Amino acid sequence: MLYMDWTIILLLPGLLLGLWAQYRVKSAYAKYGKIGTARGLTAEQVSHDLLKRDGNAGVAIQPTEGELTDNYDPLANILHLSQGVYGQSSIAAIGIAAHECGHAMQKQHDYGPLKLRSAFVPVVNIGSNLYFPIFLLGLIFSWQPLITVGIICFSLTLVFSLITLPVEFNASHRALAMLSDGGYVTEEELGGVRAVLSAAAMTYVAAAIGSLLQLLRLLLLSRNRRS
Ligand SMILES: [Zn+2]
């Protein structure tokens, strides 16, 4: 019954926004993944350069499987670059690698929101897995404290997706500045990098909005039960 109630409609805008954001990432990646930069350096070379200039030579750069699976692991201090990025010199590859270098710089310079985000990861993993069973049991047994605990667990997921926003926007901001200042891309190429990175940022905005709507839904379900 819970899955069929009308409040599920609330999740729809978040879902559509997420799909639209993913479509934009894919199309920007497809477009700028085919256009090389005038400088011709690979994303791996650019990453080495950027990290060295930042005095952050201790970061390991490794290729990783999959498409758009690029990430920076702050615990292991490893930059993982996907196959379409690692040895490639496209505008998209350079932009994505520079964004991940931006995360490595955040760690290097003790950027507060990144620290907060990392500290939140274990808590959020537990909260996001447990909130729904807890909430559901609360509804089934009509026991408000359990419902409240479920909502609190989910709120952690929302807080996490909100903390992620400054971390992501800041990494892209650093990437654009580094690529432009270092002369790795031309002014025109920088426009392509910006298109790829802002499309990627939109997926995080969509996730945050999706979480916000889910919280709203849980609160409504909780209120409906009481009235
Ligand atoms: Zn990122």
py3Dmol code that shows the C-alpha trace and the ligand (Angstrom):
import py3Dmol

protein = """\
ATOM      1  CA  MET A   1       0.000   0.000   0.000  1.00  0.00           C
ATOM      2  CA  LEU A   2       2.781   2.378   0.939  1.00  0.00           C
ATOM      3  CA  TYR A   3       4.306   2.195  -2.516  1.00  0.00           C
ATOM      4  CA  MET A   4       1.024   2.985  -4.200  1.00  0.00           C
ATOM      5  CA  ASP A   5      -0.029   6.089  -2.283  1.00  0.00           C
ATOM      6  CA  TRP A   6      -0.256   9.432  -4.093  1.00  0.00           C
ATOM      7  CA  THR A   7       2.801  10.942  -2.383  1.00  0.00           C
ATOM      8  CA  ILE A   8       4.990   8.912  -4.718  1.00  0.00           C
ATOM      9  CA  ILE A   9       4.165  11.549  -7.347  1.00  0.00           C
ATOM     10  CA  LEU A  10       6.300  13.935  -5.287  1.00  0.00           C
ATOM     11  CA  LEU A  11       9.397  11.985  -6.309  1.00  0.00           C
ATOM     12  CA  LEU A  12       8.703  12.415 -10.010  1.00  0.00           C
ATOM     13  CA  PRO A  13      10.265  15.890 -10.552  1.00  0.00           C
ATOM     14  CA  GLY A  14      13.499  14.734  -8.898  1.00  0.00           C
ATOM     15  CA  LEU A  15      13.531  11.595 -11.013  1.00  0.00           C
ATOM     16  CA  LEU A  16      12.965  13.515 -14.260  1.00  0.00           C
ATOM     17  CA  LEU A  17      15.572  16.114 -13.344  1.00  0.00           C
ATOM     18  CA  GLY A  18      18.046  13.306 -12.644  1.00  0.00           C
ATOM     19  CA  LEU A  19      17.381  11.661 -16.006  1.00  0.00           C
ATOM     20  CA  TRP A  20      17.706  14.993 -17.804  1.00  0.00           C
ATOM     21  CA  ALA A  21      20.998  15.732 -15.995  1.00  0.00           C
ATOM     22  CA  GLN A  22      22.379  12.304 -16.948  1.00  0.00           C
ATOM     23  CA  TYR A  23      21.365  12.851 -20.546  1.00  0.00           C
ATOM     24  CA  ARG A  24      23.197  16.199 -20.540  1.00  0.00           C
ATOM     25  CA  VAL A  25      26.351  14.597 -19.101  1.00  0.00           C
ATOM     26  CA  LYS A  26      26.285  11.842 -21.720  1.00  0.00           C
ATOM     27  CA  SER A  27      25.777  14.240 -24.612  1.00  0.00           C
ATOM     28  CA  ALA A  28      28.420  16.753 -23.435  1.00  0.00           C
ATOM     29  CA  TYR A  29      30.816  13.842 -22.880  1.00  0.00           C
ATOM     30  CA  ALA A  30      30.061  12.415 -26.334  1.00  0.00           C
ATOM     31  CA  LYS A  31      30.585  15.799 -27.986  1.00  0.00           C
ATOM     32  CA  TYR A  32      33.721  17.008 -26.193  1.00  0.00           C
ATOM     33  CA  GLY A  33      35.168  13.504 -25.924  1.00  0.00           C
ATOM     34  CA  LYS A  34      35.768  13.661 -29.663  1.00  0.00           C
ATOM     35  CA  ILE A  35      37.456  17.066 -29.764  1.00  0.00           C
ATOM     36  CA  GLY A  36      41.138  17.195 -28.858  1.00  0.00           C
ATOM     37  CA  THR A  37      42.886  20.180 -27.281  1.00  0.00           C
ATOM     38  CA  ALA A  38      45.430  22.223 -29.244  1.00  0.00           C
ATOM     39  CA  ARG A  39      48.064  21.475 -26.597  1.00  0.00           C
ATOM     40  CA  GLY A  40      47.592  17.731 -27.084  1.00  0.00           C
ATOM     41  CA  LEU A  41      48.575  16.559 -23.587  1.00  0.00           C
ATOM     42  CA  THR A  42      46.792  13.496 -22.216  1.00  0.00           C
ATOM     43  CA  ALA A  43      44.552  13.768 -19.159  1.00  0.00           C
ATOM     44  CA  GLU A  44      47.103  11.752 -17.192  1.00  0.00           C
ATOM     45  CA  GLN A  45      49.920  14.161 -18.124  1.00  0.00           C
ATOM     46  CA  VAL A  46      47.784  17.170 -17.268  1.00  0.00           C
ATOM     47  CA  SER A  47      46.872  15.602 -13.906  1.00  0.00           C
ATOM     48  CA  HIS A  48      50.541  14.998 -13.072  1.00  0.00           C
ATOM     49  CA  ASP A  49      51.325  18.594 -13.998  1.00  0.00           C
ATOM     50  CA  LEU A  50      48.452  20.128 -12.055  1.00  0.00           C
ATOM     51  CA  LEU A  51      49.179  18.108  -8.922  1.00  0.00           C
ATOM     52  CA  LYS A  52      52.885  18.917  -9.104  1.00  0.00           C
ATOM     53  CA  ARG A  53      52.196  22.637  -9.505  1.00  0.00           C
ATOM     54  CA  ASP A  54      50.013  22.410  -6.432  1.00  0.00           C
ATOM     55  CA  GLY A  55      52.851  20.787  -4.457  1.00  0.00           C
ATOM     56  CA  ASN A  56      50.808  17.612  -4.265  1.00  0.00           C
ATOM     57  CA  ALA A  57      53.063  15.060  -5.982  1.00  0.00           C
ATOM     58  CA  GLY A  58      52.115  12.283  -3.527  1.00  0.00           C
ATOM     59  CA  VAL A  59      48.861  11.493  -5.311  1.00  0.00           C
ATOM     60  CA  ALA A  60      48.910   8.242  -7.305  1.00  0.00           C
ATOM     61  CA  ILE A  61      47.168   8.346 -10.678  1.00  0.00           C
ATOM     62  CA  GLN A  62      45.645   5.060 -11.807  1.00  0.00           C
ATOM     63  CA  PRO A  63      43.461   3.949 -14.720  1.00  0.00           C
ATOM     64  CA  THR A  64      40.124   2.449 -13.756  1.00  0.00           C
ATOM     65  CA  GLU A  65      37.442   0.392 -15.530  1.00  0.00           C
ATOM     66  CA  GLY A  66      34.227   1.796 -16.935  1.00  0.00           C
ATOM     67  CA  GLU A  67      32.897   5.022 -18.381  1.00  0.00           C
ATOM     68  CA  LEU A  68      32.670   8.218 -16.323  1.00  0.00           C
ATOM     69  CA  THR A  69      33.829   6.309 -13.250  1.00  0.00           C
ATOM     70  CA  ASP A  70      36.544   8.878 -12.528  1.00  0.00           C
ATOM     71  CA  ASN A  71      37.010   9.693  -8.873  1.00  0.00           C
ATOM     72  CA  TYR A  72      39.483  10.788  -6.245  1.00  0.00           C
ATOM     73  CA  ASP A  73      39.834   8.602  -3.162  1.00  0.00           C
ATOM     74  CA  PRO A  74      40.869  10.956  -0.333  1.00  0.00           C
ATOM     75  CA  LEU A  75      41.682   8.104   2.084  1.00  0.00           C
ATOM     76  CA  ALA A  76      44.079   6.266  -0.241  1.00  0.00           C
ATOM     77  CA  ASN A  77      45.090   9.529  -1.981  1.00  0.00           C
ATOM     78  CA  ILE A  78      44.548   7.961  -5.414  1.00  0.00           C
ATOM     79  CA  LEU A  79      43.169   9.625  -8.523  1.00  0.00           C
ATOM     80  CA  HIS A  80      41.230   7.041 -10.555  1.00  0.00           C
ATOM     81  CA  LEU A  81      40.817   7.984 -14.208  1.00  0.00           C
ATOM     82  CA  SER A  82      38.469   5.997 -16.469  1.00  0.00           C
ATOM     83  CA  GLN A  83      39.426   4.522 -19.830  1.00  0.00           C
ATOM     84  CA  GLY A  84      37.904   7.395 -21.792  1.00  0.00           C
ATOM     85  CA  VAL A  85      39.971   9.853 -19.750  1.00  0.00           C
ATOM     86  CA  TYR A  86      43.305   8.384 -18.594  1.00  0.00           C
ATOM     87  CA  GLY A  87      45.331   8.289 -21.809  1.00  0.00           C
ATOM     88  CA  GLN A  88      43.065  10.638 -23.772  1.00  0.00           C
ATOM     89  CA  SER A  89      43.640  14.243 -24.771  1.00  0.00           C
ATOM     90  CA  SER A  90      40.063  15.306 -25.498  1.00  0.00           C
ATOM     91  CA  ILE A  91      38.513  18.425 -23.972  1.00  0.00           C
ATOM     92  CA  ALA A  92      36.169  16.205 -21.918  1.00  0.00           C
ATOM     93  CA  ALA A  93      39.045  14.011 -20.651  1.00  0.00           C
ATOM     94  CA  ILE A  94      41.178  16.998 -19.608  1.00  0.00           C
ATOM     95  CA  GLY A  95      38.200  18.649 -17.890  1.00  0.00           C
ATOM     96  CA  ILE A  96      37.178  15.552 -15.948  1.00  0.00           C
ATOM     97  CA  ALA A  97      40.769  14.832 -14.860  1.00  0.00           C
ATOM     98  CA  ALA A  98      41.236  18.453 -13.738  1.00  0.00           C
ATOM     99  CA  HIS A  99      38.000  18.226 -11.728  1.00  0.00           C
ATOM    100  CA  GLU A 100      39.325  15.146  -9.905  1.00  0.00           C
ATOM    101  CA  CYS A 101      42.623  16.995  -9.334  1.00  0.00           C
ATOM    102  CA  GLY A 102      40.436  19.716  -7.811  1.00  0.00           C
ATOM    103  CA  HIS A 103      39.286  17.171  -5.206  1.00  0.00           C
ATOM    104  CA  ALA A 104      42.913  16.203  -4.513  1.00  0.00           C
ATOM    105  CA  MET A 105      43.661  19.921  -4.009  1.00  0.00           C
ATOM    106  CA  GLN A 106      40.750  20.175  -1.587  1.00  0.00           C
ATOM    107  CA  LYS A 107      42.328  17.428   0.509  1.00  0.00           C
ATOM    108  CA  GLN A 108      45.778  19.004   0.221  1.00  0.00           C
ATOM    109  CA  HIS A 109      44.479  22.377   1.416  1.00  0.00           C
ATOM    110  CA  ASP A 110      42.142  21.039   4.131  1.00  0.00           C
ATOM    111  CA  TYR A 111      39.009  22.276   2.410  1.00  0.00           C
ATOM    112  CA  GLY A 112      36.344  22.091   5.143  1.00  0.00           C
ATOM    113  CA  PRO A 113      33.326  20.746   3.211  1.00  0.00           C
ATOM    114  CA  LEU A 114      35.415  17.829   1.859  1.00  0.00           C
ATOM    115  CA  LYS A 115      36.477  16.860   5.385  1.00  0.00           C
ATOM    116  CA  LEU A 116      32.879  17.081   6.554  1.00  0.00           C
ATOM    117  CA  ARG A 117      31.720  15.016   3.594  1.00  0.00           C
ATOM    118  CA  SER A 118      34.333  12.282   4.206  1.00  0.00           C
ATOM    119  CA  ALA A 119      33.392  12.129   7.886  1.00  0.00           C
ATOM    120  CA  PHE A 120      29.758  11.690   6.879  1.00  0.00           C
ATOM    121  CA  VAL A 121      30.255   8.737   4.514  1.00  0.00           C
ATOM    122  CA  PRO A 122      29.984   5.842   7.045  1.00  0.00           C
ATOM    123  CA  VAL A 123      27.011   7.447   8.826  1.00  0.00           C
ATOM    124  CA  VAL A 124      25.192   8.005   5.554  1.00  0.00           C
ATOM    125  CA  ASN A 125      25.788   4.465   4.330  1.00  0.00           C
ATOM    126  CA  ILE A 126      24.060   3.116   7.419  1.00  0.00           C
ATOM    127  CA  GLY A 127      21.292   5.729   7.338  1.00  0.00           C
ATOM    128  CA  SER A 128      20.429   5.300   3.667  1.00  0.00           C
ATOM    129  CA  ASN A 129      20.200   1.511   3.997  1.00  0.00           C
ATOM    130  CA  LEU A 130      18.205   1.462   7.206  1.00  0.00           C
ATOM    131  CA  TYR A 131      15.839   4.409   6.943  1.00  0.00           C
ATOM    132  CA  PHE A 132      13.215   2.716   4.800  1.00  0.00           C
ATOM    133  CA  PRO A 133      12.833  -0.568   6.731  1.00  0.00           C
ATOM    134  CA  ILE A 134      12.716   1.416   9.987  1.00  0.00           C
ATOM    135  CA  PHE A 135      10.190   3.895   8.620  1.00  0.00           C
ATOM    136  CA  LEU A 136       8.060   1.120   7.134  1.00  0.00           C
ATOM    137  CA  LEU A 137       8.012  -0.878  10.366  1.00  0.00           C
ATOM    138  CA  GLY A 138       7.000   2.315  12.152  1.00  0.00           C
ATOM    139  CA  LEU A 139       4.039   2.703   9.794  1.00  0.00           C
ATOM    140  CA  ILE A 140       3.041  -0.955  10.007  1.00  0.00           C
ATOM    141  CA  PHE A 141       3.090  -0.970  13.810  1.00  0.00           C
ATOM    142  CA  SER A 142       1.798   2.590  13.957  1.00  0.00           C
ATOM    143  CA  TRP A 143       4.601   3.490  16.306  1.00  0.00           C
ATOM    144  CA  GLN A 144       5.659   7.125  15.950  1.00  0.00           C
ATOM    145  CA  PRO A 145       9.147   6.902  17.579  1.00  0.00           C
ATOM    146  CA  LEU A 146      10.223   4.359  14.950  1.00  0.00           C
ATOM    147  CA  ILE A 147       8.840   6.573  12.165  1.00  0.00           C
ATOM    148  CA  THR A 148      10.782   9.521  13.577  1.00  0.00           C
ATOM    149  CA  VAL A 149      14.010   7.494  13.727  1.00  0.00           C
ATOM    150  CA  GLY A 150      13.466   6.490  10.082  1.00  0.00           C
ATOM    151  CA  ILE A 151      13.024  10.131   9.085  1.00  0.00           C
ATOM    152  CA  ILE A 152      16.130  11.176  11.019  1.00  0.00           C
ATOM    153  CA  CYS A 153      18.147   8.412   9.294  1.00  0.00           C
ATOM    154  CA  PHE A 154      16.973   9.702   5.945  1.00  0.00           C
ATOM    155  CA  SER A 155      17.732  13.311   6.865  1.00  0.00           C
ATOM    156  CA  LEU A 156      21.385  12.295   7.079  1.00  0.00           C
ATOM    157  CA  THR A 157      21.218  11.330   3.401  1.00  0.00           C
ATOM    158  CA  LEU A 158      19.801  14.744   2.571  1.00  0.00           C
ATOM    159  CA  VAL A 159      22.475  16.554   4.586  1.00  0.00           C
ATOM    160  CA  PHE A 160      25.115  14.482   2.806  1.00  0.00           C
ATOM    161  CA  SER A 161      23.796  15.371  -0.644  1.00  0.00           C
ATOM    162  CA  LEU A 162      23.730  19.049   0.385  1.00  0.00           C
ATOM    163  CA  ILE A 163      27.351  18.958   1.641  1.00  0.00           C
ATOM    164  CA  THR A 164      28.306  17.328  -1.661  1.00  0.00           C
ATOM    165  CA  LEU A 165      27.205  20.417  -3.605  1.00  0.00           C
ATOM    166  CA  PRO A 166      29.914  22.883  -2.479  1.00  0.00           C
ATOM    167  CA  VAL A 167      32.528  20.099  -2.742  1.00  0.00           C
ATOM    168  CA  GLU A 168      31.598  19.424  -6.381  1.00  0.00           C
ATOM    169  CA  PHE A 169      31.158  23.042  -7.459  1.00  0.00           C
ATOM    170  CA  ASN A 170      34.441  23.996  -5.815  1.00  0.00           C
ATOM    171  CA  ALA A 171      36.344  21.155  -7.555  1.00  0.00           C
ATOM    172  CA  SER A 172      35.016  22.297 -10.941  1.00  0.00           C
ATOM    173  CA  HIS A 173      35.838  25.905 -10.119  1.00  0.00           C
ATOM    174  CA  ARG A 174      39.416  24.899  -9.278  1.00  0.00           C
ATOM    175  CA  ALA A 175      39.622  22.801 -12.462  1.00  0.00           C
ATOM    176  CA  LEU A 176      38.583  25.675 -14.729  1.00  0.00           C
ATOM    177  CA  ALA A 177      40.991  28.093 -13.022  1.00  0.00           C
ATOM    178  CA  MET A 178      43.925  25.647 -13.183  1.00  0.00           C
ATOM    179  CA  LEU A 179      43.370  24.743 -16.826  1.00  0.00           C
ATOM    180  CA  SER A 180      43.013  28.365 -17.853  1.00  0.00           C
ATOM    181  CA  ASP A 181      45.905  29.727 -15.748  1.00  0.00           C
ATOM    182  CA  GLY A 182      48.261  26.949 -16.820  1.00  0.00           C
ATOM    183  CA  GLY A 183      47.426  27.431 -20.492  1.00  0.00           C
ATOM    184  CA  TYR A 184      46.321  23.801 -20.879  1.00  0.00           C
ATOM    185  CA  VAL A 185      43.290  24.820 -22.903  1.00  0.00           C
ATOM    186  CA  THR A 186      42.382  27.737 -25.123  1.00  0.00           C
ATOM    187  CA  GLU A 187      39.553  30.094 -24.236  1.00  0.00           C
ATOM    188  CA  GLU A 188      37.291  28.227 -26.663  1.00  0.00           C
ATOM    189  CA  GLU A 189      38.264  24.812 -25.290  1.00  0.00           C
ATOM    190  CA  LEU A 190      37.557  26.099 -21.796  1.00  0.00           C
ATOM    191  CA  GLY A 191      33.943  26.599 -22.883  1.00  0.00           C
ATOM    192  CA  GLY A 192      33.773  22.866 -23.666  1.00  0.00           C
ATOM    193  CA  VAL A 193      35.287  21.961 -20.290  1.00  0.00           C
ATOM    194  CA  ARG A 194      32.726  24.202 -18.601  1.00  0.00           C
ATOM    195  CA  ALA A 195      29.880  22.497 -20.502  1.00  0.00           C
ATOM    196  CA  VAL A 196      31.009  19.023 -19.385  1.00  0.00           C
ATOM    197  CA  LEU A 197      31.599  20.018 -15.763  1.00  0.00           C
ATOM    198  CA  SER A 198      28.387  21.994 -15.326  1.00  0.00           C
ATOM    199  CA  ALA A 199      26.396  19.088 -16.763  1.00  0.00           C
ATOM    200  CA  ALA A 200      28.072  16.807 -14.208  1.00  0.00           C
ATOM    201  CA  ALA A 201      27.350  19.278 -11.391  1.00  0.00           C
ATOM    202  CA  MET A 202      23.682  19.241 -12.355  1.00  0.00           C
ATOM    203  CA  THR A 203      23.481  15.509 -11.499  1.00  0.00           C
ATOM    204  CA  TYR A 204      24.422  16.381  -7.893  1.00  0.00           C
ATOM    205  CA  VAL A 205      21.824  19.153  -7.800  1.00  0.00           C
ATOM    206  CA  ALA A 206      19.230  16.663  -9.062  1.00  0.00           C
ATOM    207  CA  ALA A 207      20.256  14.169  -6.361  1.00  0.00           C
ATOM    208  CA  ALA A 208      19.902  16.820  -3.651  1.00  0.00           C
ATOM    209  CA  ILE A 209      16.462  17.854  -4.926  1.00  0.00           C
ATOM    210  CA  GLY A 210      15.475  14.171  -5.105  1.00  0.00           C
ATOM    211  CA  SER A 211      16.479  13.706  -1.451  1.00  0.00           C
ATOM    212  CA  LEU A 212      14.602  16.839  -0.426  1.00  0.00           C
ATOM    213  CA  LEU A 213      11.434  15.559  -2.110  1.00  0.00           C
ATOM    214  CA  GLN A 214      11.824  12.151  -0.495  1.00  0.00           C
ATOM    215  CA  LEU A 215      12.086  13.779   2.926  1.00  0.00           C
ATOM    216  CA  LEU A 216       8.943  15.775   2.177  1.00  0.00           C
ATOM    217  CA  ARG A 217       7.198  12.544   1.211  1.00  0.00           C
ATOM    218  CA  LEU A 218       8.226  10.765   4.411  1.00  0.00           C
ATOM    219  CA  LEU A 219       6.994  13.722   6.484  1.00  0.00           C
ATOM    220  CA  LEU A 220       3.662  13.694   4.650  1.00  0.00           C
ATOM    221  CA  LEU A 221       3.237   9.951   5.100  1.00  0.00           C
ATOM    222  CA  SER A 222       4.015  10.333   8.761  1.00  0.00           C
ATOM    223  CA  ARG A 223       1.494  13.190   9.136  1.00  0.00           C
ATOM    224  CA  ASN A 224      -1.235  11.353   7.190  1.00  0.00           C
ATOM    225  CA  ARG A 225      -0.893   8.405   9.497  1.00  0.00           C
ATOM    226  CA  ARG A 226      -1.530  10.573  12.528  1.00  0.00           C
ATOM    227  CA  SER A 227      -4.511  12.459  11.118  1.00  0.00           C
TER     228      SER A 227
END
"""
ligand_1 = """\
1
ZN
Zn 33.676 15.551 -8.182
"""
view = py3Dmol.view(width=600, height=400)
view.addModel(protein, "pdb")
view.setStyle({"model": 0}, {"cartoon": {"style": "trace"}})
view.addModel(ligand_1, "xyz")
view.setStyle({"model": 1}, {"stick": {}})
view.zoomTo()
view.show()
